[in-house]
Each structure stands twice: as structure tokens, then as C-alpha cells.
Amino acid sequence: MEHPINKLQRIGLKLFLKPNHNLNPTSLITVFHHWIQIKAVPELLIDVADYTHLSNGPKVLLIGHEGNYALDDRNGKLGLSYYKKQPSDETLANRILSIGQTLFKASYLIETDETLGGNFKFNWDELEFFSNDRLLAPSNQSTIDTLRPVLKQFLADLHEGQSYEMKCHPNLKDRLTIQILAANNFFKYLAKNNL
């Protein structure tokens, strides 16, 4: 019998930015509007929302039909997240893989965008998995133990043989998050060479 966690759809990944005091989140607004105009990513992009006046949440949101991209500082760490909105019949590991490929491509496009002046540099060694479904994936040790093999499959699909470390701090008051740590700018390597 299939485990209920495999029905999990409301998930996303986040890649963190390196600290930079010259980084201006509003500069992404123009970049995201340009993405809509030139169809920079292979999905329907709809609009951009400015939430830079808020703290501990999204700063700039690029709304798409399939999913949303967000520059956010949730828990005090600024980064780019991609959250899939449309359900998929794929396995959970394949859904996560699709989200990862989308996030890595978007992050690489931002980091190499000349109009941003090199201010958006990502920490390509750390990735965060998150779930916005507290019913199917409550933030507890049981869920983490169930998700661990799925995340290992996702990571093996990215690159067999790469070593990883997973860190998680269950907190029933917050959404489930799991940090995935690699080495040697591994996720940037994927963004440049495989996506």
C-alpha cells in the first residue's frame, strides 16, 4: 500500500543567497518582468508582486501557472524558492526533481544576469526542502524519517555518488523544512552543466 506522504503536492525548494549588503530585492522586479516578456523559463509566467515592505516572508514574487518563484527571507535567511502549485502524477521524488531543476535554472539566470551587478550570489552548497501541507507532512520526526529515502532518491537522480548531509529540526508550530548540504558548489554545477 502506498504511503500517504507520496501524495504530497504542496512542496518547494529554496536556494540561499550569500549575505550581501548591496543587494536590493526590488531590482529583481525588473528582471522578473523581463522573464515574462522573453519567456525565460519553460512555463507560463503571469505577474510580479512586490512585498519588500514585509519581513520574514516573500519579498518579490513571480507568479506562474505551474508554480511561483519567490525571493524570501523566511527565518532570516534570504534566498530564492520555487513552489509548485499544479498537482502532478509523478512520483514524489520526481516531483522534487522537477522543482529542483526549475529552481537551479532560475537561480543561475539570476546570478549571471548582468543587470543585477553581481549582487545576487547563491550558496550553491545548501538547499532547503519545505512542505506547506501540515496534514500530510507535519513537522515531526516520523515525517522526516518517511521523507528521508524520498529525498535520497531525488539526490541520487540529480547525481549518483555525490555525498550529502540532511539536517532537520522538527517544530510542530512551523512548516516542515529539511536542509540538504552538499559540497563544492554542487548545485551550481548541475545548473550549468545538466539543466
DOBAZA-365638 format. One record per atom (N, C-alpha, C): x, y, z. Coordinates in steps of 0.02 Angstrom, whole numbers, plus 50000, padded with zeros to 5 digits. Layout:
XYZ...
END
This chain:
500424994050000500005000050000500445006350000500255011149959500645017249954500585021450018501165024150039501175028450098500855035150080500445038050126500125044450112500605050050093501225049750116501705055150102501825055650027501735050149990501845050349917501325054549881500785056249915500275060649885500435068049896500985069449929501175076249946501285080349882500935085849874500985090149815501235097149833501045099749889501195106749907501895107249937502395107049892503095106849913503495111849872504085113349898504535117849863505245116949886505705120349852506415120449870506655127549872507155128749913507445135449919508205135049917508505139549879509225140249875509405146949906509865146949953510015152949991510525157449957510455163849969510935168749942511485170049993512075171449968512615173550012512465180550037512635182050100512495188850126512835194150084512465199450068512735205050029512325211250046512655216050077512295222050099512105226650041512395225449982512225229449923511635226649884511385220849906510845217549870510195221449882509865223149827509225226749831508685222249802508255219449845507735214749821507305217649765507175224149766506735227049714507035226549644507695225649639507995225049573507775218749537507515213849574507255207749543506595208949507506235214149527505585215549496505665216449420506135220549401506265221749330506485215449294506915211549327507155205349298506575200449287506145199749337505585195149331505085197449277504975203949271504545206449216504855204749148505515205349144505865203649082505785196249067505825192049118505725184849108505045183349077504535186949100503855186049073503855187848998504185193448982504185195848913504555191148865505125188548888505535184448842505425176948851504965175048897504835167948911505485164448930505805167048982506465164649004506455157549032505895155349056505835148549083505255145149047505265138449043504765134849003504105133749040503805138949063503135138549092502805145449085502155145649092501785151849085501895156149148502205162049139502305166849193501765172249187501485174249243500895178549241501015185649266501325186349326501385193049354501925193049408502105199149429502605200149482502285204249537502405202249599502135205849657502715208149702502655214349726503155217349769502925217049842503285213149882503135212749953503745214849995504155219149967504775221150001504645224750067504035227050078503875230450141503755225450198503705219050182503585213950233504245210950257504235208150318504835204750343504655197450356505165193150353505095186050367504585182750321504675183650257504225180750208504445182750138503985182350090504185184150021504325191550014504825193049973505005200049958504755201749887504925197449840504715198249770504455191449747503865191549718503535185349697503415185449622503645180249588503505179349517502985173849512502385175749491501825171149491501795167649423501785161049425501725157049364501115152549368500945149649312500385144949311500565138449347501165135849333501385129449363501605130449435501955136049448502225137149514502435144349523502645146049584502865152849600503595152849619503935158149597504625159549618504585165149669504975164649722504955169949772505645171249800505825177549802506405179649842506125180749911506355176749960506065177550026506605176950080506435179750139506895179550195506585176050255506195170950241505895166950295506435164450342506305164850405506785162850457507445166650453507425172650425508015176950424508545175250372508405170550327508895168650275508595170150207508905174850172508675176850106508865171650054508385170050011508525165249958507965165249907508055161149855507565160249803507225153549813506565153649814506195147349820505755146449759505625140149744505145138349692504645133549723504015135249716503465131549747502995129349692502925122849684502485120049631501755120449654501315123149611500605123949628500165118649596500355116549536499925111849500500085104649521499575100549532499705093649551500005089649494500365084349513500695080049464500595072749483500565068449432500505061349443501185057849451501725061649445502395058849452502495056249523503015052249532503195050149600503425056349638503415055949704503615061649744504345063549730504785058649723505485060049708505545063749641505145061849592505175065249526504875072249529504365073249572504095079949581504625084549610504985081949660505515085949691506075087249640506235082249600506755083149548506555088649499505935088749478505695093849432505745100849463505555101349526505605107749562506335109849567506775105149583507485106649588507775109249523507615105949468507875108049404507625115149386507005116549402506725123149389507075128449432507155126949496507485131649542508205132949523508585127649506509285128649489509365132949426508935131749377508965135849316508815143149331508285144449370508105151349386508655154749427508945151149474509475154049516510085155749474510255151349427510825152649384510695158649339510085159249313509915165049272509975171549312509765171349375509825177349418510555178949432510935173849451511635175049470512045177749411511875175749350512265177849292511955183849255511415186549281511085192249249511515198549260511775201349206512215207149210511875213349239511225213849230510875219849256510855220049332510995214349364510975214149438511655215649469512145216949427512805219249452513175214149495513025207849489513385202749528513195202649601512655206049620512455206349691512075200149715511825196149669511455190149688511895183949678512235182049731512675176249730512385170949777512295164949750511985159649789512495155249825512285152549881512665147449915512455140849883512835138449836512645132649796512765126049831512915126149896513035120049934512445118349980511945122749986511405121550033510725122549999510295117750009509635117749980509145116150036508555119350033508045117950083507425115050050507205109350073506565106450054506045108850104505445110750079504915112650126504245110150100503795109050148503115106950132502635111850163502125113650126501595117950152500955113950166501035107450176500465103050191500565099950259500275103150310500375100750378499975094450393499485092850351499095086750362499495080650339499745080750276500125075150251500845075050276501115080950292501825081350312501905085950373501655083850431501765087950491502515088150507502725093450540503435094250556503605090150618503705083650607503895079250662504395074050637504685070350684505205065550666504945059950622504335057850632504045052450591504015054450517503795060550503503775063050434504475063450404504945065850444505635066450420505915059550403505795054650446506035047850433505715044950370505095046650357504745044250297505005047750234505165054150240505395058050182506125056850165506515054750213507245054050202507405049650141507105043550133507265039650073507025042850008506475046650011506235050249951506745055549931506995059249980507495064449965508145061349942508325055549969508925052049946508845049949873508245047749854508115045949784508175052149739507885057749761507935064049724508675065849713509075065349766509775067149761510165062349717509995055849721510315050949676510135052349604509515054449592509315056149523509685062249497509855066849542510245072749522510945070549501511265066449543511945064349529512125058549575512165052649546512335046749585513035047449613513125045849677513785045849708513975052149745513615057549735513755063649772513545062749845513965064849891513775063949962513405070149987512935068950032512515074250059512425073250134512235078650165512035078350235511345081650240510905078550277510235081450287510165083550360509915089650369509795092250437509065094450442508755092750498508075094750509507945095850583507525100650596507345102350664506585102650668506275096950685505545096850687505265102050735504745105450712504415110450753503675110550733503255107950776502545107250760502205113850745502515119450765502215126050754502395128950686502845125650650503075128350586503005122950532503075125050469503045120150415503675115750416503615109950387504175105250384504715107950338505335108150362505905110050321506475105150334506835103650281507425099250286507985102450246508555103650278509135106450244509545100750213509765101950152510185097150116510845100650102511385097950129512035100950121512465096650076512765099650026513235096249981513905099749987514325099149938514985102449940515175104649870515675109149868515985111149804515495114249754515045118449779514575121849734514195116849691514005111249719513725105749681513095107649642512645111349673512025113049639512145117949581512665122049586512845126449530513115122249472513505117149488513745112649437513155109749397512625107649433512035105049399511705110349356511645116449383511325121749347511695123349282512345123249284512745125049225512785119349174512835113249197513025107749153512465102849135511955102549175511465097249164510745099649154510615105949161509925108149159509775112249097
END
